[in-house]
Amino acid sequence: MERPLPFAGLQVLDVAQILAGPACAMVLGDMGAEVVKIEPPGGGELSRTMGTLFYAGESSTFLALNRNKKSVTLNLKTDAGRRIFFELAARADVVVENFRPGVADRLGIGWSALALRNPRLIYCAVSGYGQSGPYRDLPGVDPLLQARSGMMSVNGEIDGRPLKIATPVPDFNAAMLAAYGVAVALYERERTGLGQRVEVSLLDAAIFGLLPREWDYFATGVPPRRLGGRHAQLVPYETYRCADGRFIFVGVLSDPMWPRFCTAVDRPDLRDDPRFADNTSRVEHRAALEPIVDALFAQRPSADWLAALQAQDVLSAPVNDFAEALSDPQVMHNEMVVTVEHPIGGPIKVLGVPVKLSATPGAVRTPPPRLGADTADVLSRLGYSAGDVERLRAEGVI
C-alpha cells in the first residue's frame, strides 16, 4: 500500500510574495501539504506581473515558485476579507507571510491575532532584516542583502567591482531555512500541542550563508578579499580556459591530490618543485604557479583534460551554461527537471524536488495556479454557497 506524502493533510496558507516566502510554501507543497495561496483580487500576487518574460500570461518568476498550490483571491483590506481569512487560519496548520514587519499586524492578521483563534498554528514570518532592530523597516531585496551581509564583497575579480551573485542566494537560503523552521515547529507541536512563530530574515540567511568563509575573518581579523574564481587557502582551485574555448573548474583539495594532478597534466617537474611541495607553499607562490597552470590547460580541449583529471580522481567539472546543466544526464536521472500540464500553456518544465525520500518522496503534482482558480472551491468548504461567492466577488472581497 502506497504511503501518503509526509505533509499530506497539512493545511498551509501562503500570504507571501515574489520569492523567499512563496518558495518556502512551495517546498511544503512538494511534500504533500495543501497550500492555499491568498492573493489580492485583480492583479494577484506581485510576481505574476513582474519582469519581461511571460508564458501563458504568467511571469517566469511566478511559474518557477508556485507549483503545488491553489489560488484564492481575497481582499485583506476589507472586513469581509479578513473574516474569511480568519476562518481559513482557524483550520490551518501553517501561515507563511513575508510582509514588511508590522504590516500583518496593521491588517489585523498577524501572529497575535491568529494565535488567539488557533493556538496550534505555526506562523512563519520571513522578512528582510528581522521583526525588530534598526533595519526593521528597510526594504529587504536580495541584492541589498548580498551587499550588506558581506557576501558581495568577496564576489568579483581582484581589482574589479563587487558583483551580485546571479542567483538569489539569500532569498533561497531564507526559504529553505523557513521550511526547516516550520518542520521543527510542527515536530515540537506533536509534543506540546501548541504552535509558535517562526522568524527568518534574509540578512540572517545571508550571514549564515557565509559559512565557512567567516572563519577566514574570525581567525585573522582581516576581511577576505575578492579573488575572482580563486580560493584564498587552496591553489590551484579555480576555472581554466581550455583550447576549445570551454572553461573547466579544477581544484586540488589536499596535498595527496597534488601528485595526482601533476600526473594528470603530465608535469612531474611541478610535483618535484619545492615551491609547490605542499599547499602552504603553493599559496605562497601562487603568482608563479597560476600562469603555468593557465598555460597548461590552454593546450588541449576541455574533454581531454576532464578525462585525464577524473582518471586521477582530481576535482574537476565542466562549467556548464543553463542549457547544458538542465539537460545534464545526472540532473535528468535525479528528476530535477519535470514537466507539468499548465491549464493554458500546455506542458511546461519546472524544477524537480531536491530532497529524496525513499518511502514517501515528494512530487510536483500540479502546475502554478491561475489567479483565483480555487476560490469558489475553498470557500465552499467553509460553507459559502455559490450565491455567497458571487456576492463577495461583486463586492470586491474576492
C-alpha positions as CSV (number, residue, x, y, z in Angstrom):
1,M,0.0,0.0,0.0
2,E,1.4,3.4,-1.0
3,R,2.1,5.6,1.9
4,P,0.8,9.2,1.9
5,L,3.2,12.1,1.4
6,P,4.9,13.3,4.6
7,F,2.8,16.5,4.8
8,A,-0.4,15.1,3.5
9,G,-3.3,16.7,5.4
10,L,-1.2,19.7,6.4
11,Q,-3.1,23.0,5.6
12,V,-0.8,25.9,4.6
13,L,-1.9,29.5,3.9
14,D,0.7,31.3,1.6
15,V,0.3,35.0,2.1
16,A,3.7,35.8,0.7
17,Q,5.0,37.4,-2.5
18,I,7.8,37.1,-5.0
19,L,10.5,34.7,-3.8
20,A,11.5,33.6,-0.3
21,G,8.0,33.2,1.2
22,P,6.5,31.6,-1.8
23,A,9.5,29.2,-2.2
24,C,9.1,28.2,1.5
25,A,5.4,27.4,0.9
26,M,6.2,25.6,-2.4
27,V,8.6,23.1,-0.8
28,L,6.0,22.3,1.8
29,G,3.5,21.7,-1.0
30,D,6.1,19.4,-2.7
31,M,5.9,17.2,0.3
32,G,2.2,16.9,0.2
33,A,0.8,19.9,2.1
34,E,-2.3,21.6,0.7
35,V,-1.1,25.1,0.0
36,V,-3.7,27.8,-0.5
37,K,-2.1,31.0,-1.9
38,I,-4.0,34.1,-0.8
39,E,-3.8,36.8,-3.5
40,P,-5.4,40.2,-3.9
41,P,-8.2,40.3,-6.4
42,G,-7.4,41.9,-9.8
43,G,-3.7,41.5,-10.4
44,G,-2.9,38.9,-7.8
45,E,0.5,38.3,-6.2
46,L,3.1,40.8,-7.3
47,S,5.4,38.3,-9.1
48,R,2.6,37.4,-11.6
49,T,3.3,40.6,-13.5
50,M,7.0,41.1,-12.7
51,G,9.7,41.3,-15.3
52,T,9.6,40.9,-19.0
53,L,9.5,37.2,-19.6
54,F,5.9,35.7,-19.6
55,Y,4.4,32.4,-20.6
56,A,0.6,31.8,-20.8
57,G,0.1,35.2,-19.2
58,E,2.3,34.5,-16.2
59,S,5.7,35.7,-15.4
60,S,8.6,33.3,-15.3
61,T,9.2,34.1,-11.6
62,F,5.6,33.2,-10.7
63,L,5.7,30.0,-12.7
64,A,9.0,29.0,-11.0
65,L,7.8,29.4,-7.5
66,N,4.2,28.4,-7.2
67,R,3.6,24.8,-8.3
68,N,1.6,22.5,-6.0
69,K,-0.6,25.4,-4.8
70,K,-4.2,26.6,-5.0
71,S,-5.1,30.2,-5.6
72,V,-7.7,32.1,-3.7
73,T,-8.4,35.8,-4.2
74,L,-9.1,37.7,-1.0
75,N,-9.0,41.4,-0.3
76,L,-7.4,41.5,3.2
77,K,-8.1,45.3,3.5
78,T,-11.8,44.6,3.8
79,D,-13.6,43.4,7.0
80,A,-15.2,40.6,5.0
81,G,-11.9,39.5,3.5
82,R,-10.3,39.4,6.9
83,R,-13.2,37.4,8.3
84,I,-12.8,34.8,5.6
85,F,-9.0,34.7,6.3
86,F,-9.7,34.1,10.0
87,E,-11.9,31.2,9.1
88,L,-9.2,29.7,6.9
89,A,-6.5,30.3,9.5
90,A,-8.6,28.7,12.2
91,R,-8.4,25.4,10.2
92,A,-4.8,25.9,9.0
93,D,-1.6,24.4,10.4
94,V,0.8,26.9,8.9
95,V,0.7,30.5,7.7
96,V,3.6,31.8,5.6
97,E,3.9,35.6,5.1
98,N,6.7,38.0,4.1
99,F,5.0,41.4,4.6
100,R,7.3,44.1,5.9
101,P,7.4,43.9,9.7
102,G,4.3,45.4,11.2
103,V,2.1,45.2,8.1
104,A,0.3,41.9,9.1
105,D,-0.5,43.4,12.5
106,R,-1.8,46.6,10.9
107,L,-4.1,44.4,8.7
108,G,-5.2,42.5,11.8
109,I,-3.9,39.2,10.6
110,G,-0.6,39.0,12.5
111,W,0.6,36.3,14.8
112,S,-1.1,37.5,18.0
113,A,-4.5,37.8,16.3
114,L,-4.3,34.4,14.6
115,A,-2.8,32.5,17.6
116,L,-5.8,33.6,19.7
117,R,-8.1,31.8,17.2
118,N,-5.8,28.8,16.6
119,P,-3.3,28.0,19.3
120,R,-1.9,25.2,17.2
121,L,-0.9,27.5,14.3
122,I,2.7,27.7,13.1
123,Y,3.1,31.3,11.9
124,C,6.2,31.7,9.6
125,A,7.3,35.3,9.1
126,V,10.0,36.0,6.5
127,S,11.5,39.5,6.4
128,G,14.5,41.4,5.1
129,Y,16.2,42.2,8.3
130,G,14.1,40.8,11.2
131,Q,10.9,41.7,13.0
132,S,12.8,44.2,15.2
133,G,16.0,46.2,15.2
134,P,17.5,49.3,13.5
135,Y,16.9,48.0,9.9
136,R,13.4,46.5,10.6
137,D,11.6,48.9,8.2
138,L,14.1,48.9,5.3
139,P,13.3,47.1,2.1
140,G,14.7,43.6,2.1
141,V,15.5,42.8,-1.6
142,D,18.0,40.0,-2.3
143,P,20.9,42.1,-3.8
144,L,20.7,44.5,-0.8
145,L,21.3,41.6,1.5
146,Q,24.1,40.3,-0.7
147,A,25.7,43.7,-0.3
148,R,25.1,44.3,3.4
149,S,26.0,40.8,4.5
150,G,29.5,40.8,3.1
151,M,28.6,38.2,0.5
152,M,29.0,40.6,-2.4
153,S,32.4,41.9,-1.1
154,V,34.1,38.6,-1.9
155,N,32.4,38.1,-5.3
156,G,34.2,39.5,-8.3
157,E,37.7,39.9,-9.8
158,I,40.6,41.1,-7.6
159,D,40.7,44.6,-9.0
160,G,37.1,44.8,-10.1
161,R,33.9,46.0,-8.5
162,P,31.9,43.8,-6.1
163,L,29.5,41.6,-8.1
164,K,26.0,40.4,-7.3
165,I,25.7,36.7,-7.4
166,A,23.4,35.9,-10.4
167,T,21.1,33.5,-8.5
168,P,19.3,34.9,-5.4
169,V,21.2,33.1,-2.7
170,P,19.9,35.0,0.4
171,D,16.3,34.5,-0.8
172,F,16.7,30.8,-1.3
173,N,18.7,30.3,1.9
174,A,15.9,32.1,3.7
175,A,13.2,30.0,2.0
176,M,14.9,26.7,2.9
177,L,15.6,27.8,6.5
178,A,12.0,28.9,6.8
179,A,10.7,25.5,5.7
180,Y,13.2,23.9,8.1
181,G,11.8,26.1,10.9
182,V,8.2,25.2,10.1
183,A,9.1,21.5,10.1
184,V,10.9,21.9,13.5
185,A,7.9,23.8,14.9
186,L,5.5,21.1,13.7
187,Y,7.6,18.4,15.4
188,E,7.5,20.4,18.6
189,R,3.8,20.8,18.3
190,E,3.5,17.0,18.4
191,R,4.9,17.1,21.9
192,T,3.1,20.2,23.2
193,G,0.0,20.6,21.1
194,L,0.9,24.3,20.6
195,G,2.1,26.3,17.7
196,Q,4.6,29.1,17.6
197,R,6.0,31.9,15.5
198,V,8.9,31.1,13.2
199,E,11.0,34.1,12.1
200,V,13.6,34.0,9.3
201,S,15.3,37.1,7.8
202,L,17.2,37.3,4.6
203,L,20.0,39.0,6.5
204,D,20.4,36.1,8.9
205,A,20.2,33.7,6.0
206,A,22.9,35.6,4.1
207,I,25.1,35.7,7.1
208,F,24.7,32.0,7.7
209,G,25.5,31.5,4.0
210,L,29.0,32.9,4.6
211,L,29.9,29.5,6.0
212,P,32.9,28.6,6.2
213,R,34.4,31.9,4.9
214,E,33.5,33.8,8.1
215,W,36.4,32.0,9.8
216,D,38.8,33.5,7.4
217,Y,38.0,36.7,9.2
218,F,37.5,35.3,12.8
219,A,40.9,33.6,12.6
220,T,42.9,36.6,11.3
221,G,40.8,39.8,11.9
222,V,41.3,40.6,8.2
223,P,38.2,40.6,5.9
224,P,38.5,38.2,3.0
225,R,39.1,40.0,-0.4
226,R,37.8,39.3,-3.8
227,L,39.9,36.7,-5.7
228,G,37.8,36.1,-8.8
229,G,37.5,32.3,-9.2
230,R,40.4,31.6,-6.9
231,H,40.4,30.2,-3.4
232,A,42.1,32.1,-0.5
233,Q,43.6,28.9,1.0
234,L,43.9,26.4,-1.9
235,V,46.0,26.5,-5.1
236,P,45.1,25.5,-7.8
237,Y,41.4,25.9,-7.2
238,E,39.6,27.9,-9.9
239,T,38.3,27.9,-13.5
240,Y,40.6,27.5,-16.5
241,R,40.0,28.1,-20.3
242,C,40.9,25.2,-22.5
243,A,42.0,25.0,-26.1
244,D,38.4,24.7,-27.3
245,G,37.3,27.9,-25.5
246,R,35.4,26.0,-22.8
247,F,36.1,26.6,-19.2
248,I,36.5,23.8,-16.6
249,F,36.8,24.0,-12.9
250,V,39.8,22.3,-11.3
251,G,40.6,22.1,-7.6
252,V,43.4,20.5,-5.6
253,L,41.7,20.0,-2.3
254,S,44.6,18.3,-0.4
255,D,48.3,17.6,-0.6
256,P,47.8,14.0,-1.5
257,M,45.9,15.2,-4.6
258,W,48.8,17.3,-5.8
259,P,50.9,14.5,-7.2
260,R,47.8,13.1,-8.9
261,F,47.2,16.5,-10.5
262,C,50.8,16.6,-11.8
263,T,50.3,13.1,-13.3
264,A,47.1,14.2,-15.0
265,V,48.7,17.2,-16.6
266,D,51.9,15.3,-17.3
267,R,54.1,17.7,-15.4
268,P,56.2,15.7,-12.9
269,D,58.5,18.7,-12.6
270,L,55.8,20.6,-10.8
271,R,55.4,17.8,-8.3
272,D,59.2,18.0,-7.6
273,D,59.4,21.8,-7.5
274,P,60.0,22.8,-3.8
275,R,57.9,25.9,-4.3
276,F,54.9,23.8,-4.8
277,A,55.6,20.9,-2.5
278,D,52.6,21.5,-0.3
279,N,49.5,23.6,-0.2
280,T,51.1,26.3,2.1
281,S,53.9,26.6,-0.4
282,R,51.6,26.7,-3.4
283,V,49.6,29.5,-1.8
284,E,52.8,31.4,-1.0
285,H,54.0,31.0,-4.6
286,R,50.6,31.5,-6.2
287,A,51.9,34.1,-8.6
288,A,54.4,31.7,-10.0
289,L,52.1,28.7,-10.3
290,E,49.0,30.2,-11.7
291,P,50.4,31.3,-15.1
292,I,51.9,27.8,-15.5
293,V,48.6,26.1,-14.9
294,D,46.7,28.6,-17.1
295,A,49.1,27.9,-20.0
296,L,48.8,24.1,-19.5
297,F,45.0,24.0,-19.8
298,A,45.1,26.2,-22.8
299,Q,46.9,23.5,-24.8
300,R,44.2,20.8,-25.0
301,P,40.4,20.7,-25.3
302,S,38.2,20.5,-22.2
303,A,37.0,17.0,-22.8
304,D,40.7,15.7,-22.9
305,W,41.5,17.5,-19.6
306,L,38.4,16.3,-17.8
307,A,39.1,12.7,-18.8
308,A,42.7,13.0,-17.6
309,L,41.8,14.7,-14.3
310,Q,39.0,12.4,-13.5
311,A,41.2,9.4,-14.2
312,Q,43.4,10.6,-11.4
313,D,40.5,11.5,-9.1
314,V,41.3,15.2,-9.2
315,L,38.4,17.6,-8.6
316,S,37.2,18.8,-12.0
317,A,34.0,19.6,-13.8
318,P,32.8,21.5,-17.0
319,V,31.5,25.0,-16.5
320,N,28.0,24.4,-17.9
321,D,25.6,27.0,-19.0
322,F,21.9,26.6,-18.2
323,A,21.1,24.7,-21.4
324,E,23.9,22.2,-20.6
325,A,23.1,21.9,-16.8
326,L,19.4,21.4,-17.3
327,S,19.9,18.6,-19.8
328,D,22.8,17.0,-17.9
329,P,22.4,13.2,-17.7
330,Q,22.8,13.2,-13.9
331,V,20.3,16.1,-13.5
332,M,17.8,14.2,-15.6
333,H,18.4,10.9,-13.8
334,N,17.8,12.8,-10.5
335,E,14.4,14.0,-12.0
336,M,15.4,17.7,-11.3
337,V,13.6,18.8,-14.5
338,V,10.0,17.7,-14.7
339,T,7.0,18.5,-17.0
340,V,3.6,19.5,-15.8
341,E,0.5,20.5,-17.7
342,H,-0.4,24.2,-17.5
343,P,-4.2,24.8,-17.9
344,I,-3.5,27.4,-20.7
345,G,0.1,27.0,-21.7
346,G,0.1,23.2,-22.0
347,P,3.3,21.2,-21.0
348,I,5.8,23.4,-19.1
349,K,9.0,22.4,-17.4
350,V,9.7,23.1,-13.8
351,L,12.5,22.1,-11.4
352,G,12.0,18.9,-9.5
353,V,12.1,18.1,-5.8
354,P,15.7,18.1,-4.5
355,V,15.0,16.2,-1.2
356,K,14.7,12.5,-2.0
357,L,12.7,10.3,0.5
358,S,12.8,6.5,0.0
359,A,9.3,5.7,1.1
360,T,7.3,8.9,0.7
361,P,9.1,11.0,-2.0
362,G,7.8,14.5,-2.7
363,A,6.4,15.3,-6.2
364,V,5.4,18.1,-8.5
365,R,1.6,17.3,-8.7
366,T,0.0,20.5,-10.0
367,P,1.2,23.4,-12.1
368,P,1.2,27.0,-10.8
369,P,-2.4,28.0,-10.4
370,R,-4.3,30.6,-12.4
371,L,-5.4,33.6,-10.3
372,G,-8.4,32.8,-8.2
373,A,-8.9,29.4,-9.8
374,D,-9.7,27.7,-6.5
375,T,-11.6,30.5,-4.7
376,A,-15.1,29.0,-5.1
377,D,-13.9,25.5,-4.1
378,V,-12.1,26.6,-1.0
379,L,-14.9,28.9,0.2
380,S,-17.5,26.2,-0.4
381,R,-15.5,24.1,2.2
382,L,-16.1,26.9,4.6
383,G,-19.8,26.7,4.0
384,Y,-20.2,29.6,1.5
385,S,-22.8,29.0,-1.2
386,A,-22.4,29.8,-4.9
387,G,-24.6,32.8,-4.3
388,D,-22.4,33.9,-1.4
389,V,-19.3,33.6,-3.6
390,E,-20.9,35.7,-6.4
391,R,-21.9,38.4,-3.9
392,L,-18.4,38.5,-2.4
393,R,-17.0,38.8,-5.9
394,A,-19.4,41.7,-6.8
395,E,-18.3,43.5,-3.6
396,G,-14.6,43.2,-4.4
397,V,-13.9,40.9,-1.4
398,I,-12.6,38.1,-3.7
